[in-house]
């Protein structure tokens, strides 16, 4: 059983792992704290970027000789393979660590097995410490590994009566500067940000992460535009801030985009003939290394993703504003009666200026009891 010092170290390791968000894809975010033989913190580190040293290696370097006879506390099971870096299991053994505590087992076939290698070398190993907290911090990577598609976070802004714009279409600004700054944080943490043709036409968005940090990682900008009519040369989404991908139907003429920096992704149409096949889109993005996708499109695009069961988290920014009329924040989700409603579990609520940010995930359906089944 983990000691109090190890549990504290794991919480610190989870905090460290979060520093890698937006920088490590397609790798996971990982944090590590090394405790010396007396149980005191000797070194810490996190995985800063794909191809760079893993968290364990950084923490061992910081700890130096104090690692010998000590404990490594890490958010993910140490890897057991050689890629762009060597196996962390062997680095821990070579450093003389006698105990390893990790939170989440590595589900990837190529990297798993570190715990077994450590045990075979005589290192004491304990897994599952603060596993839920660590898994939440690595939700995008774990989803991509287990579902072979990016983790999808739908972000929207609305008034308290659920309107995304006024009756005349104006929407700037429903929410506060604090909320808008938080959206840029979400963009910086995502591998890609997606809008549909309607948003591209109406707003001419740039879709960049403007956080004030010159080292911020910019997401891939994706526009879902089956007919290829929403983006034209000179659009802000085609500037040099970040790469851009235009997803179109296979038979769409994109000659007007020749000479622009946009990449073209050709996809099959949806089965109902409306829009593009979202499963094919997510599969293609996954193949390009996208592990987290921020969905910023309008209400119809969000509805299509929800209807397809392809939304993993919802972040809603609710402003203390009433409009009475205007477009709803969500349409076309395929819900026609209350029994079909998608129930959510709220995981976080935060005040941002005058607004309320609500974070929620799809609820796991309750298993009916025998009496309910009868």
N, C-alpha and C positions, 0 to 999 in steps of 0.2 A: 504494500500500500504506500502511495506517495506520501512523503513527509510534508509538513507545513511549508518548509523552505522550498521544496520541489514544486508545490502547488503555486506558491508565489512566483517562482521562476517561470512556470508555464504561463501564467497571466502576463508576465513581462514578455515572454517569447511571442505570445499572440499579438501584443502591441507592436513588437518589432516587425513581425510578419506583415502587418498592415502597411508599413512604409514602402513595401514593394508593389503595392497595387498600382496597376497601369504601366509597370516596367518589366515584369517578369514573363509575360505571355510568350510562348505557350506553356511555360513552366508554372508551377504553383508558387504562391507566396509562402515563405517559410521563415520562422524565427527560431533562434536557439540561444540558450543561456547555459554556460558551463559553471558549475559549482565546484569549488575545490574540495579536498578531503574533509574539511571542517564544515562543509555545507554553505560556505560563503561565496557570493558571486565573484567569479574570477575573469569572465569574459563573456561577451555577447555579440551577436551578429544576425544579419538577415540576408536573404537572397535579394540582391539589388537589381539584377538584370539577367535575362537569358544569356547563357554562355559565360557568365561571371561565376565567381566562387559561390558555393552553396552556403547556407546559413551556418552549418556545423563547422565548415572550414574557417569561416570568418571568426566564429566564436573561439575556436581552438587557437587560432593565431593570437587573438587578444589575450587568451588565458596563459599561453606559453606553458612553462613547466608546471604551473599550478593545476593544469588539467590532469596530470598524472595522479591516479588514485581518486579522481573526482567523478562527478556525475554530469552528463550532458542532458539537458532538458530541451526537447525540440518539438515543434508543432506537428511535424509529419514524420512518419517512420523513415529513418535514414535510408537513402537509396543504396542499391547494391549493384549498380552497373556503371560502365565507363561510357560516357558520352563526350560532350565538350569538356567535361570535368571528370575527375576520378570518382570512385564510389565512396560515399561518406562513411559507410560501415567500416571500410579499411582505414580511413583517416582517423576515426575514433579509436580503433584498436591500436593503431600506431602511436597515438597520443597517450596511451596508457589509461584511458578512461575505464573505470570498473563498473559503472552503472549508466544505463541510458533509459530515460523516461520520455515517451512520446505520446502525442495525443491521438492522431488519426493514422490508421494503417494505410500504406500506399496501395491504391487499387490498380495501378498500371502494371501489366504483366512484365514489362521490361525492367522496371525499377524496384519492384517488390522483392522481399527476401532479406532486407537488411537486418531485421530482427533476428532471423534465423542464423545469419552469419555471425552476428554479435554473440548470440548464445553459444554457438559452436566454439567461439574463441574464449569462452569463460566469462563474458561480460553479462552482468545481471541486467535484465530488460523488463520494463513494465510499460504496457500500452494502455490507451484509453483514458488518460488523465486529462480532464477538461475537454473531452473529445467534441462535445456539441459546440462549445465556444470556438474551438479551433476550426471545426468544419464550417461554421458560419462565416468565418473570415476567409475561407478558401472555397466558398460556394460556387464561384464561377468555374474554377478549374475542376472541381469534383463533378459538377454537372456535365461538363464537356467530356470528361473521361467516361462517365457512366452512361450518358445518353448520346454521345457522339454528335453533339450539336452545341452551339454556344448557349450559355446562360443568358436568358432574356429578362431584362429589367424594363418595365414600362413606367415611364415618368410622364405625369401630366400635371397641369395647373388648372384650377377651376375656382369658381366662386362657391360660396356656401350652398347656393341652390343648384350646383352642378353644371354651371355654364362655362364653356371654354372660350366664349367670345360673346360680344353683344349682338343684337339682332341685325345690325348693319355690318357685321363681320369684324369690327375692331376688337383687338385683344391686347394691345400694348398700353399700359401694362396691368394685367390682373393682379399679379403677385408683386411682392416687395423686392427691393435690391438684394436683401439678404437671401431670399429664396432663389433669385436668379444666380447669385454667386454660388449657391449650393449646387445648382444644376451644372455649373462649370466644373465643380469638383467631381460630380458623377461622370462627366465626359472624360475628365483626365484619368479616371480609374477604369474606364471601359476600353476594350480593344477596338470597338467600332460603334458608331452612332448611326441610326437609321431613320429616315423620314420617307414619306410617300410623295407621289407627284403633286397632290393637292397642297401640301405644305411647301414644297419646292416652288410652286407657282406663286402662291399667295405671299410668302414671306421672304423668298430669296435668301435663305439662311446660309450662314458661313459654316456652322456646325463645328467650330473650333472650341478648344478648352482655354478660356481666358481667365487664368487664375492669378496672374501677376508673377508667377514663377517662371523664369526664363528656361528652366530645365524641364518644364512640364511635357509629358508625353502626349502627343496629339493622336486622337483616335482616327481610324480609317472612316471616311465619310461615305455612307451608302445611301443612294437614292433609289427607291423602288418605283420604277416608271415603265410599266409594261409597254406603253405606246411610244416611248422615247420622245415625248413632246414637252416635257417639263423643264429640262435643263438645256440651255443654249450657251454658246461662247459668251464670256463676260459674266456669267453667273458667279456669285460669291463662293459657291461651293467648289468652283474650279480654280480658285486661287492657289498659291503655293504654300499655304499654311499646313496642309496635310494631304495625303493621297485621297483620291475619290474614286468610287466605283459606282457605275450606273447599271442597275439590274433591269434588263428589258426582256421582252418575249423573244423567242428564237428568230422569228421572222421580221423583227422590227428593223426599219431603216435607221441607222445611226450615222449616216454620212455627214450630218451637220456637226457631229462631235469630232470629226477627223481633225487632227492638229491640236486638239485640246489634251491636257494631261489625264483626262478621265480614262479609267479602265472600263471595259464593257463586259458585263456578265450576262450571258444569254441563258434563259431559263424556260422550262415548259410553263404553259399557262395552268392556272388552277383547274380542277376538274369541272367546276361550274362555269368556266369560261371567263370569270371575272377576276382580273388581276393575275398574279403569278403564283406558282406552286411554292408555298412557304417552306415546306419540308425540303424541297430542292434548294431553296435559297439558304436555309440554315446549314444544310450539308455542305454547300459550296463555300460558305464562310468558314465553317469548321476546317475544311481542307486548306484554307488560306491561313490558318493559325489563329483565327478569331475564337477566343474562349469566352468573352463577355460582350454582349450586345445591348446597347442602350437604345430603347425604342422611344423615339420622340415624335413620331408621326401623329396625324390627326385622329379623330374619334373612329373613323371607319377602318383605318389601318390597325389601330389598337383592337377593335372589335374582331377583325380577321385573325389576329394572333391569338386572342382569347378563345375564339371559336375553335381554333386548331389545337388548343391546349398547349400553346407554346409560350406562355408567360410564367416565369418563375418567381417574380417579385414585382410588387407595385409600389411606387413612391408617388404619393399625391401631395401637391402643395395647395392647400386650401386657404383662400383669402377671405377675410371678413367683408365680403362684398355681395350684394344681391343685384341681379340683372332682370330676373323675371322671364325674359325671352332670350333667344339666341341658341346656337348649337350646343348640344349636350357634350359632355366630356367623353362619352363612349356611345357608339352606335354599332349595329350590325354584329353583335356578339352571338347571335343565334339563340337568345334567351327570350322566350315568349310568355312564360308563366313563372310564378314565384318558386315553384318546386325545382326549376332549372337554374335558379340563381347560383352564381359562383360565390361560395362563402369563403371569406378570408380570415386569417388569424393576424391580428395586429401585433407586430413585434416591436414597434417603436413609435413614439410620438414626441415631437420636438417643436418648440416655438422658435420661429425664425422671423425676427422683427414682429410685425403684426400677424403673420401667417402661422399656420399649423402644418407641419410636415408629418404625414402619416405613412408609415412603412408597413406593408402587409404581405403575406404569402398565402397562396391557395391552401385552404384548410384540408387536412386529411379527413376523408369521410369516416364518420363513426361506424364501427362495426355493430350491426343490429343485434340485440339480445334475442334469445329464443322467443320471448313474449312478443317482441316487436315483429319478428318474422311471421308469427302466427296471427 
